[in-house]
């Protein structure tokens, strides 16, 4: 199974809207009782600027720009905590104009050898069909999605398979990126509802993707 090669599962919640980045800082989170005082003191701050704020807590990272806010973690046991933290932030910043949210799942796999790494691309991209045009064809990016969400919600869903963009234990590493994007028509209220009602389903759906990819790969043997 593909999942036996999983090294990192990163969840990223991206909110699109209009933000004042300097509001959301470690000590602001502590002041609002969203994190512990010690967490704020231990935070690693990369930059605090009117146009961008970036910092890390022990278990998650923040990046806030004027039009985009991202909070992410690679600890799957804390995915629900990440969701609760984002909900709590916007429970305070109720008037923030927001128009979309992405629940992004990044699954990083370290394949044990070049043969199995190549076979992922071959099975998903039919590389043998390209040998009339290329001596040694390789799959760089596979990007598949739907024009309209099948669940009836506004937005889109895409799955991308590409080489990993972070260091992993082997050089034969790949990323399965699932972008679960929702357009919001009701601002923060819509965001809160979506994170409450659809977050668990997004995580559950993402967990099924490796199994489906494995079935596709084996069906093409």
Secondary structure by P-SEA (a helix, b strand, c coil): cccccccbbbbbbbbbcccccccccaaaaaaaccccaaaaaacccccccccccccccccbbbbbcccbbbbbbccccaaaaaaaaaaaaaaaacccccccccbbbbbbbbbccaaaaaaaaaaacccccccccccbbbbcbbbbbbcccccccccbbbbbbccccccccccbbbbbbbbbbbbbccaaaaaaaaaaccaaaaaaaaaaaaaaaaaaaaaac
